[in-house]
Amino acid sequence: MQGSTVDPSQAELNSYVPPEAVDAHEEHPDLRVWGLLTFLLSESLMFGGFFAAYLLLRGAAEAWPPEGTEVELLLPTINTIILVSSSFVIHYGDTAIKKDDVKGMRKWYLATALMGAVFLAGQAYEYATLGYGLSTNIFANCFYLMTGFHGLHVFVGILLILGVLWRSRRPGHYSSHKHTGIEMAEIYWHFVDIIWIVLFSLLYILTLF
């Protein structure tokens, strides 16, 4: 029995996807994004538990923070400015890829990763110079637990951004019609920034008043 042959032109026609079909597909929500949002919701509940426990402990204490565990405001304020500014920087990268500007996206995402690394370095320096540790008292325990857990999320965010940069080496991997990975990294980074704003308000601003 002779094998059947397929007309190349017919095979090409069968595999052709009209541009309007691609655009229509892009209009539908990506389930991967919904998966990320569900994960971030669970993380929000975890941080919410930390915040609630901290406020309860603060309300029950006669003095807060206990003597010997004062907080400094200058370095954390600088760190906060850096991290919050990075949310605007990463958004520029998302805007760039939607214009098919891959080089622009790489520039802004690399800048965001560097700003995140500077934030972590500042936090490490703060830990080294505070003069008290995790087990000093209940305030110190809450302080290190919450800021450390948040720092872990910043580190994961940097890894996600570096993953985007690594994958962008392949021509055509990201474009104005294909940028889900970039958007997911941006959403995660915004989440990290929002959590830090709440932490900064609780641990630093409210502690001084």
C-alpha positions, -999 to 999 in steps of 0.1 A, spaced: 0 0 0 14 33 -10 15 61 17 -8 90 11 7 124 5 -5 157 19 -4 188 -2 20 213 17 -2 242 7 -32 225 22 -14 217 54 -3 253 57 -38 264 52 -51 241 79 -26 253 105 -32 290 97 -47 311 125 -61 345 115 -48 375 134 -83 384 145 -85 350 162 -53 356 181 -66 391 192 -99 375 203 -80 349 224 -60 377 241 -92 394 252 -101 364 274 -86 362 309 -56 340 311 -61 312 337 -25 315 348 -31 351 359 -62 339 379 -40 313 395 -15 339 405 -43 361 419 -56 332 439 -21 326 454 -17 362 463 -51 362 480 -39 333 502 -7 352 509 -28 383 518 -47 362 544 -14 351 559 -1 386 562 -35 397 575 -31 372 603 3 386 612 -11 422 612 -40 412 634 -18 394 659 6 424 660 -22 448 667 -36 426 694 -2 423 711 3 460 708 -30 468 724 -24 445 753 11 458 761 17 486 786 45 501 765 51 496 728 77 489 717 93 476 749 124 494 762 155 486 743 138 479 710 134 513 695 131 516 657 149 541 635 130 558 607 156 572 583 168 540 566 134 523 564 120 555 549 147 554 522 140 517 516 103 524 513 108 551 487 130 528 467 105 499 468 74 520 461 92 537 432 101 503 417 64 497 412 63 526 387 95 514 371 82 479 365 50 493 350 71 511 324 85 477 314 50 464 309 41 494 289 72 489 267 64 453 258 29 463 248 46 485 222 68 456 211 98 473 227 116 443 242 148 462 249 128 488 268 111 461 288 145 446 297 158 479 308 129 487 331 127 451 345 165 451 352 162 484 370 134 470 391 154 439 401 183 462 411 160 483 432 147 452 449 183 441 456 191 475 471 160 472 493 171 438 506 206 451 512 192 480 532 171 456 552 201 434 560 221 465 571 192 475 594 191 440 609 229 442 616 227 476 633 194 473 653 211 460 685 184 434 693 175 400 679 145 378 672 141 366 707 147 398 726 110 404 733 76 401 716 80 433 696 114 421 682 99 387 674 70 403 655 94 428 638 118 402 624 91 377 615 70 401 595 99 420 578 118 388 572 88 371 556 82 401 534 119 401 525 115 365 513 87 377 490 109 405 476 136 379 469 111 357 451 99 387 431 135 394 420 138 358 408 106 361 388 119 393 372 152 377 363 133 347 349 114 371 326 147 387 315 162 353 308 132 341 287 132 374 268 165 363 252 146 342 228 134 362 198 96 366 197 91 350 232 75 383 244 55 407 223 25 430 224 3 399 219 23 375 242 33 390 275 15 370 302 47 362 321 56 399 322 22 409 336 24 382 362 58 394 374 44 429 376 13 419 395 34 400 421 57 430 425 29 454 431 16 430 458 50 430 475 50 468 475 15 471 489 23 447 518 54 467 526 34 499 528 12 483 554 42 469 573 60 502 573 29 519 587 25 494 615 61 488 625 75 522 620 50 550 617 25 539 644 53 527 667 66 563 669 32 577 680 
